[in-house]
Amino acid sequence: MGHVPRRGEFFEINGLRFQVLLTKAGAVKWFKVFAVQAKSSNSSNQNDKAP
């Protein structure tokens, strides 16, 4: 990452999104973790193609 993230910043790793809620004295104190849905390789336009 290269820096201490600020409140509201987020990053994703291994299917998880980490959002910074609180920083203090140059360190992240609180963060929230979300599960990120895997991106599908199938396009939504796939159904529009003729057989």
Secondary structure, DSSP 8 states (H G I E B T S, - for coil): --S---TT-EEEETTEEEEEEEEETTEEEEEEEEE-----SS-GGGGGS--
